[in-house]
Amino acid sequence: MTSRFLTLADVAETLNISASQTYALVRSGDLPAIKIGGRGQWRVEASALEEFIARKYEQTREFVQTHSFGAEDDAAID
């Protein structure tokens, strides 16, 4: 059974980013999370992480469609 809630470390590992980047996403409100327990530990619902990822795919798709890339940009990818 998959856990409903993930730690910020779990989220960081899933997204392959640092813990501080994950914390910044939560603090900015970009990634919904809850603060629980006496020590105020952050938890991200697995479904919220999946929605965040889907939102980022859509934002990236829109960015690519609205920003033309030149030949020098394409060459940098190769």
Sequence and secondary structure as in RCSB ss.txt:
>XXXX:A:sequence
MTSRFLTLADVAETLNISASQTYALVRSGDLPAIKIGGRGQWRVEASALEEFIARKYEQTREFVQTHSFGAEDDA
AID
>XXXX:A:secstr
   SEEEHHHHHHHHT  HHHHHHHHHHTSS  EEETTTTEEEEEHHHHHHHHHHHHHHHHHHHHHS   HHHHH
HH 
